[in-house]
Amino acid sequence: MQVPATKAASITLRLRRKFSKPPAQVFQAWTQPEALKRWWCPPGWHPAEITVDVRVNGPYRIGMRRASDGKLVAIEGQFVEVAPPHKLVYSWRWRGAFEQMPETRVTVEFLPADGGTEIVLTHDNFPDVASWQQHRGGWIAACDRMETVL
């Protein structure tokens, strides 16, 4: 008797965050290489190659280099949906870290809210709670850094 294969469960991360700037400005900070260089990298890391082709099927790569040893890590993927300044959907794949993690998908909605913007970030397809927790902490810290540069 053959047992049918089952798909592994996937875990979804959803965050909401408010910024005092309008959606167009927050969208730009999320998609422009020069802006990403100012907020993306966590402490101890420096921007490396950052390329962003903000159109459907356009590729992106956000690279960063660890200050202590020069290790290069990058996130790369393609845009699936682009609706400036309201919504972005893109694939997410690690290079140089989390290599065992499957490709995931990020959806960011930029909603007008009280003269500013509320982002609703949904990051889908985490294989386990540990990777979900690491990414949750990373997204919260990244939003903290973005808020300081906006």
Secondary structure, DSSP 8 states (H G I E B T S, - for coil): ----------EEEEEEEEESS-HHHHHHHHH-HHHHHHHSS-TTEEEEEEEE--STT-EEEEEEEETTT--EEEEEEEEEEEETTTEEEEEEEEESS-TTS--EEEEEEEEEETTEEEEEEEEEEESSHHHHHHHHHHHHHHHHHHHHH-
